Amino acid sequence: MVNFSVSEHVARMKGSSTLLAAQAATELRAQGVDVIDLSVGEPDFDTPQFIKDYAVEGLSKGLTKYTATAGLADFRSAIGEFYAHQFDAELAVSEIAAACGGKQALFNAACCLLDPGDDVLIPKPFWVTFPEIVTFCRANSIFIETEDSDFILTADQVADSITDKTKLLIINSPNNPTGRVVPADEMRRIVEVCADRNVYVLTDECYLFFAYPPSRPFSLACLPPDLRRYVCVAGSFSKTYAMTGWRAGYTIANEDWTKAMVKLQSHSATHPTSFVQYACARALRDTEATLAAVRSMTAEYERRRNWLIPALNEISGFRCAMPEGAFYAFVDVREMLGNEFRTSADVANKLLSEAHIVVTDGEGFGADGFLRISYATSLDNLNRAVNAMKELFGTN
Ligand SMILES: Cc1ncc(COP(=O)(O)O)c(C=O)c1O
């Protein structure tokens, strides 16, 4: 039998470490163990009923055929109108294209911009997929250390990292895994620095609405045209509207970048499911209902965060700053390393084997010494998990 030989493009990519943690939870559960899974990267809420109803409406209207590769005209214009309403953005429909989730939006954007050998700036810690996309494009990930600024990227850090080889900066705010939010004025300065040096910015706005007061949701789509022409927004319905399985996302970028992404997509996924696009368009146009649903989910995440972070800080060896957004606590466990534990993965393994709690080790995010704890789960689960952690490691 001839061994299958994976292409170099794909062989060079690493598998997803976040999925490994989820797999560990599934395996333990299959053995009948009561697992508390704090590794989840998706809302524990169901999709709001009115959005499901719009999908059924789309099906009954016969939206079961191909749409344009860039998406239904109505889907694209609904996104434009929603961004105008929420962020005062002035977008042409020709700058908006549908994608199958934020992940495909990111892939489309990177693949249409990067050539082999280009340098791509990625702030650390990073979402696991960013460097893998860069690897796939045969470009080089150049990491920016951000611990000195509490994991909040600054324009100065970006300016210091740009060289003649830099083609792109990938940012994600609110951030997975840190939960940090780059303030709007700093985001603008970051784009200014990049535009000044002809560097493009790919902004992953998948947690856009999960910014807790006093932070506020902010999109780079609202920048003036001279700056925005360097920016591609990767948008997603997954987290904001609790629609991870629907695979709905979009890009907002200059017309040439958009055309290239549509060309690429015409040879891959073609477009997101037609009645899903219909439902998303109707939901965005049903703005009050949609914003009310988002507000209520965000308020619940905020309530959990406010309880969880002080509770985690009571555990011996755990240090955790208050995240301003997303739904992750990023815990510094470096104080625990040395004797019993060599790495944060050892701490995660102890939690798994002795308390049946699944957390994600920071190493995959470029942050060995940290654990990512998701609070996209009930307060009851969080409470049980914290009590078990206190029992295992002691309290301060
Ligand atoms: C930072 C970030 N970006 C993008 C995604 C991808 O989301 P989707 O492809 O479901 O829109 C995720 C999912 O975990 C994420 O955490």
The ligand as a Tripos MOL2 file, in Angstrom:
@<TRIPOS>MOLECULE
LIG
   16    16     1     0     0
SMALL
NO_CHARGES

@<TRIPOS>ATOM
      1 C1        -10.4570   34.7660   17.8090 C.3       1 LIG1
      2 C2        -11.3500   33.9120   16.9920 C.ar      1 LIG1
      3 N1        -11.5030   34.2020   15.6910 N.ar      1 LIG1
      4 C3        -12.2700   33.4610   14.8770 C.ar      1 LIG1
      5 C4        -12.9510   32.3740   15.3720 C.ar      1 LIG1
      6 C5        -13.7180   31.5510   14.3960 C.3       1 LIG1
      7 O1        -15.0610   31.6860   14.5110 O.3       1 LIG1
      8 P1        -16.0400   31.2260   13.3570 P.3       1 LIG1
      9 O2        -15.2850   30.6290   12.2500 O.co2     1 LIG1
     10 O3        -16.9690   30.2580   14.0100 O.co2     1 LIG1
     11 O4        -16.7260   32.4870   12.9490 O.co2     1 LIG1
     12 C6        -12.8200   32.0040   16.7180 C.ar      1 LIG1
     13 C7        -13.4720   30.8080   17.2380 C.2       1 LIG1
     14 O5        -13.1400   30.2670   18.2700 O.2       1 LIG1
     15 C8        -12.0100   32.8180   17.5520 C.ar      1 LIG1
     16 O6        -11.8670   32.5550   18.8600 O.3       1 LIG1
@<TRIPOS>BOND
     1     1     2 1
     2     2     3 ar
     3     2    15 ar
     4     3     4 ar
     5     4     5 ar
     6     5     6 1
     7     5    12 ar
     8     6     7 1
     9     7     8 1
    10     8     9 2
    11     8    10 1
    12     8    11 1
    13    12    13 1
    14    12    15 ar
    15    13    14 2
    16    15    16 1
@<TRIPOS>SUBSTRUCTURE
     1 LIG1         1 GROUP 0 **** ****
